[in-house]
């Protein structure tokens, strides 16, 4: 069983765990929420490769000049999401297509912001890029 910080503190001081807290993750119970965006740019392949190389230092990443995937673990940077999230990138002639699949809405929203911030950083000559996410 995986416990978050509050659950650990409650255990140490002898308090009964709060049933509203999620302390165990089951892959079978993980739902998926998805959001898509087409970021208008003529440099989609360049940004895809820069983003994937950047995140490959500490995340699971696979990419070619035209397609990439990035796995964000459920516990990355101290998070405690129900499941991993996946970013799928596809470079087109006039856009970079991004698809985010996350386990819950909060994780999806956090990753939308992370993707936008990182892409704007790499596309500083064009920034801010247009991110009109469409939730599925």
C-alpha positions as CSV (number, residue, x, y, z in Angstrom):
1,X,0.0,0.0,0.0
2,X,1.3,3.5,-0.9
3,X,0.7,6.3,1.6
4,X,0.8,10.0,1.0
5,X,2.4,12.4,3.5
6,X,-0.8,13.0,5.5
7,X,-1.6,9.3,5.8
8,X,2.0,8.7,7.1
9,X,1.6,11.4,9.7
10,X,-1.8,10.1,10.8
11,X,-0.3,6.6,11.2
12,X,2.6,8.0,13.3
13,X,0.4,9.8,15.7
14,X,-2.2,6.9,15.9
15,X,-5.1,8.6,14.1
16,X,-7.5,6.5,12.0
17,X,-6.9,7.1,8.3
18,X,-9.3,9.5,6.6
19,X,-11.4,7.4,4.2
20,X,-11.5,10.3,1.7
21,X,-7.7,10.0,1.2
22,X,-6.5,7.8,-1.6
23,X,-3.7,5.7,-0.2
24,X,-3.6,2.8,-2.6
25,X,-3.4,2.9,-6.4
26,X,-4.9,0.2,-8.5
27,X,-4.3,0.2,-12.2
28,X,-7.8,-1.3,-12.8
29,X,-9.4,1.8,-11.2
30,X,-7.4,4.3,-13.2
31,X,-9.6,6.4,-15.5
32,X,-8.3,8.3,-18.5
33,X,-9.0,11.9,-19.4
34,X,-7.7,13.3,-22.7
35,X,-7.0,16.7,-24.2
36,X,-5.8,17.6,-27.7
37,X,-4.3,20.7,-29.1
38,X,-2.8,21.8,-32.5
39,X,-0.2,24.4,-31.9
40,X,0.3,26.5,-35.0
41,X,4.0,26.6,-36.0
42,X,6.2,25.8,-39.0
43,X,8.8,24.4,-36.6
44,X,6.9,21.5,-35.1
45,X,9.6,18.9,-35.7
46,X,12.3,21.1,-34.1
47,X,10.2,21.7,-31.0
48,X,9.1,18.1,-30.7
49,X,12.8,17.0,-30.7
50,X,13.9,19.7,-28.3
51,X,11.1,18.9,-25.9
52,X,11.7,15.1,-26.1
53,X,15.5,15.5,-25.6
54,X,14.9,17.9,-22.6
55,X,12.5,15.4,-20.9
56,X,14.5,12.3,-21.8
57,X,17.0,13.2,-19.0
58,X,14.5,12.1,-16.3
59,X,11.4,10.7,-18.0
60,X,10.7,7.8,-20.4
61,X,10.8,9.2,-23.9
62,X,10.7,7.8,-27.4
63,X,10.8,10.0,-30.5
64,X,11.6,10.5,-34.1
65,X,11.7,13.8,-35.9
66,X,7.9,13.4,-36.6
67,X,6.5,11.6,-33.6
68,X,7.2,11.4,-29.9
69,X,5.9,10.1,-26.6
70,X,6.7,11.1,-23.1
71,X,5.5,9.2,-20.0
72,X,5.0,11.3,-16.8
73,X,5.0,8.9,-13.9
74,X,2.2,9.2,-11.4
75,X,4.7,10.0,-8.6
76,X,6.9,12.4,-10.5
77,X,8.1,15.4,-8.5
78,X,6.3,14.3,-5.4
79,X,2.9,13.9,-7.0
80,X,0.5,11.1,-6.1
81,X,-1.7,10.7,-9.1
82,X,-3.7,7.5,-9.6
83,X,-1.8,6.6,-12.8
84,X,0.9,7.7,-15.3
85,X,0.2,10.3,-18.0
86,X,1.3,10.2,-21.6
87,X,2.1,13.1,-23.9
88,X,2.0,12.2,-27.6
89,X,3.5,14.6,-30.1
90,X,3.1,14.7,-33.9
91,X,4.9,17.2,-36.1
92,X,2.9,18.5,-39.1
93,X,3.9,21.0,-41.7
94,X,2.0,23.8,-40.1
95,X,1.4,22.6,-36.5
96,X,2.6,20.5,-33.6
97,X,-0.2,18.2,-32.5
98,X,-0.2,17.3,-28.8
99,X,-2.3,14.7,-27.0
100,X,-2.3,14.4,-23.3
101,X,-3.8,11.3,-21.6
102,X,-3.9,11.5,-17.8
103,X,-5.5,9.6,-15.0
104,X,-7.5,12.5,-13.5
105,X,-8.5,16.1,-14.3
106,X,-6.0,17.7,-12.0
107,X,-3.1,15.8,-13.5
108,X,-4.3,16.7,-17.0
109,X,-4.6,20.4,-16.1
110,X,-1.1,20.5,-14.5
111,X,0.5,18.8,-17.6
112,X,-1.3,21.2,-20.0
113,X,0.5,24.0,-18.2
114,X,3.8,22.2,-18.2
115,X,3.7,21.4,-21.9
116,X,2.7,25.0,-22.8
117,X,5.5,26.5,-20.6
118,X,8.2,24.2,-22.0
119,X,7.1,24.7,-25.7
120,X,7.0,28.5,-25.2
121,X,10.5,28.4,-23.8
122,X,11.8,26.5,-26.8
123,X,9.8,28.6,-29.3
124,X,10.8,31.9,-27.7
125,X,11.0,33.6,-31.1
126,X,7.3,32.8,-31.7
127,X,6.1,32.8,-28.1
128,X,3.5,32.8,-26.8
129,X,2.2,30.0,-29.0
130,X,-1.6,29.4,-29.2
131,X,-2.8,26.6,-27.0
132,X,-6.5,25.9,-27.4
133,X,-6.8,22.6,-25.7
134,X,-9.9,20.5,-26.5
135,X,-10.9,18.0,-23.7
136,X,-12.2,14.7,-25.0
